[in-house]
Amino acid sequence: MKKILFFISDSTGLTIETLGNSLLTQFNYMDAERITLPYINTVEKAHQAAQTIQWYCKNDCKNVLIFSSLVDPEIRKIIRNTKAIMLDSFETFLPQLEQALQEKHKKNIGLSHAVKDENTYASRIEAINFALLTDDGGGTKHYDQAEIILTGISRSGKTPTCLYLALQFGVLAANYPITEEDLHTYTLPKPLQPYQSKLFGLTIQEDRLQEIRAQRRPDSRYASSKQCQVECQQAEDLFKQHYITYLNTTRFSIEEIATHIIHQRGMKRKRF
Amino acid sequence: MKKILFFISDSTGLTIETLGNSLLTQFNYMDAERITLPYINTVEKAHQAAQTIQWYCKNDCKNVLIFSSLVDPEIRKIIRNTKAIMLDSFETFLPQLEQALQEKHKKNIGLSHAVKDENTYASRIEAINFALLTDDGGGTKHYDQAEIILTGISRSGKTPTCLYLALQFGVLAANYPITEEDLHTYTLPKPLQPYQSKLFGLTIQEDRLQEIRAQRRPDSRYASSKQCQVECQQAEDLFKQHYITYLNTTRFSIEEIATHIIHQRGMKRKRF
């Protein structure tokens, strides 16, 4: 029978989705049907959510699993009454935390992804604008403000990583493409030369690069096996020659690439 | 005494930071010092992490709190031996899940933010490229592919929301700015007219708008009280007149705006 996963929250549902998916990597539930019910912040909405769950349960709740983060015990109780298997992050951890911190919890709902303060928010928006301004070799005159400058050949993952660094961590991240000309002459592009210490290289395996490029421009020289092989090898040589730290992004998600960079550089993770 | 929070993970640390910060919204720990130790995936690194924690504990571990997501019990034990208060998401929930699912867990580490499959990954990158291509009124000829088109006056939150929708949920989201001319004539910009059903409006309170614009262009007409007031009012009128659903973004984080839109439109949250 098909397994059904509910993610229920009194706010966006992002926290409980993240936690639930992390736990489920340990079980054979990755292909289950997922239903997120966010903003369950009133008794009425809780009853509606419970009805939906009951509908999926029919006579048997064994295949229905609920992950929830519900601060209000009354709302939680309505969901629990469905008899589906339910794990709630607040219910589980708040008593432990109250005991450890010797403090009662506040009962505020929906604060996890709320705006914390206007200055932090402004610095996040600034980081996003910076990433757009300096994407793909743009705005090089602003490089003195950059905290990091990613560089690499076309389709090595520079743009998504910069955007993620900006959105998630508020990092001022620029990126600059390495062209064939730079590769042939083994020279760093001129705009990068004064910023050696800010540079971080991205590389990628040639077969994966070929796959990605072929999706964009099938049967082109750009996506040919030979071209991808030469560019990958020369880019790595260029990084080595100029003592630029680099990461092979082939098997990594955007989250992993970004956190590797942050970690490697000892950069501060801002919190939004 | 200053409170110290550790976030320890065998992978990126993103899951445990999200969970820990969510729980801490319920206590007076929001201003504590935060230290994330990612990639603690060997016994050796665990001992180093434990030393760092001990250094912060000095003689008293009461002010040190550890949130961790460590799959390996041996690594977890080394951290637990520090005697600081420790909450581990796997340790807490895996036994409950094993019992509920009648299944032993896999002991795989670092899967939460790993690449799940190449197709999902490609659709995420496609969404990011789409957001960049159609940012700020660009690429309107691709609107037939858009799942949503955000519209609103300058600095109402369109660009960050589109980028977040793409990165987090893989949504093809475009955005189009409303200019003074559109406002004066109460007409929808021409490129938007064929896509009424895809439109979603963003509004913002005039005082907050003024603040944001003043940071960009102080003492300009663009940032003047009068101008902000008129634009806010006229944009809202325009949305009402054309039956465009809209959201006032003033008090919302990017995460909240994006999930509101997804929820309101009944769109699928893709998982990366």
Chai-1 contact restraints between the chains, C-beta under 6 A:
chainA,res_idxA,chainB,res_idxB,connection_type,confidence,min_distance_angstrom,max_distance_angstrom,comment,restraint_id
A,T12,B,E255,contact,1.0,0.0,6.0,A-B,restraint_1
A,T12,B,E256,contact,1.0,0.0,6.0,A-B,restraint_2
A,T12,B,T259,contact,1.0,0.0,6.0,A-B,restraint_3
A,L14,B,E255,contact,1.0,0.0,6.0,A-B,restraint_4
A,T15,B,T18,contact,1.0,0.0,6.0,A-B,restraint_5
A,T15,B,S22,contact,1.0,0.0,6.0,A-B,restraint_6
A,T18,B,T15,contact,1.0,0.0,6.0,A-B,restraint_7
A,T18,B,T18,contact,1.0,0.0,6.0,A-B,restraint_8
A,L19,B,L19,contact,1.0,0.0,6.0,A-B,restraint_9
A,S22,B,T15,contact,1.0,0.0,6.0,A-B,restraint_10
A,S22,B,S112,contact,1.0,0.0,6.0,A-B,restraint_11
A,L23,B,F93,contact,1.0,0.0,6.0,A-B,restraint_12
A,T25,B,L111,contact,1.0,0.0,6.0,A-B,restraint_13
A,T25,B,S112,contact,1.0,0.0,6.0,A-B,restraint_14
A,Q26,B,H105,contact,1.0,0.0,6.0,A-B,restraint_15
A,Q26,B,K106,contact,1.0,0.0,6.0,A-B,restraint_16
A,F27,B,L101,contact,1.0,0.0,6.0,A-B,restraint_17
A,F27,B,E103,contact,1.0,0.0,6.0,A-B,restraint_18
A,T36,B,R269,contact,1.0,0.0,6.0,A-B,restraint_19
A,P38,B,T259,contact,1.0,0.0,6.0,A-B,restraint_20
A,P38,B,H263,contact,1.0,0.0,6.0,A-B,restraint_21
A,I85,B,A100,contact,1.0,0.0,6.0,A-B,restraint_22
A,L87,B,F93,contact,1.0,0.0,6.0,A-B,restraint_23
A,F93,B,L23,contact,1.0,0.0,6.0,A-B,restraint_24
A,F93,B,L87,contact,1.0,0.0,6.0,A-B,restraint_25
A,A100,B,I85,contact,1.0,0.0,6.0,A-B,restraint_26
A,L101,B,F27,contact,1.0,0.0,6.0,A-B,restraint_27
A,E103,B,F27,contact,1.0,0.0,6.0,A-B,restraint_28
A,H105,B,Q26,contact,1.0,0.0,6.0,A-B,restraint_29
A,K106,B,Q26,contact,1.0,0.0,6.0,A-B,restraint_30
A,L111,B,T25,contact,1.0,0.0,6.0,A-B,restraint_31
A,S112,B,S22,contact,1.0,0.0,6.0,A-B,restraint_32
A,S112,B,T25,contact,1.0,0.0,6.0,A-B,restraint_33
A,H113,B,S253,contact,1.0,0.0,6.0,A-B,restraint_34
A,H113,B,E255,contact,1.0,0.0,6.0,A-B,restraint_35
A,H113,B,E256,contact,1.0,0.0,6.0,A-B,restraint_36
A,A114,B,S253,contact,1.0,0.0,6.0,A-B,restraint_37
A,V115,B,S253,contact,1.0,0.0,6.0,A-B,restraint_38
A,I128,B,P160,contact,1.0,0.0,6.0,A-B,restraint_39
A,P160,B,I128,contact,1.0,0.0,6.0,A-B,restraint_40
A,L163,B,L163,contact,1.0,0.0,6.0,A-B,restraint_41
A,S253,B,H113,contact,1.0,0.0,6.0,A-B,restraint_42
A,S253,B,A114,contact,1.0,0.0,6.0,A-B,restraint_43
A,S253,B,V115,contact,1.0,0.0,6.0,A-B,restraint_44
A,E255,B,T12,contact,1.0,0.0,6.0,A-B,restraint_45
A,E255,B,L14,contact,1.0,0.0,6.0,A-B,restraint_46
A,E255,B,H113,contact,1.0,0.0,6.0,A-B,restraint_47
A,E256,B,T12,contact,1.0,0.0,6.0,A-B,restraint_48
A,E256,B,H113,contact,1.0,0.0,6.0,A-B,restraint_49
A,T259,B,T12,contact,1.0,0.0,6.0,A-B,restraint_50
A,T259,B,P38,contact,1.0,0.0,6.0,A-B,restraint_51
A,H263,B,P38,contact,1.0,0.0,6.0,A-B,restraint_52
A,R269,B,T36,contact,1.0,0.0,6.0,A-B,restraint_53
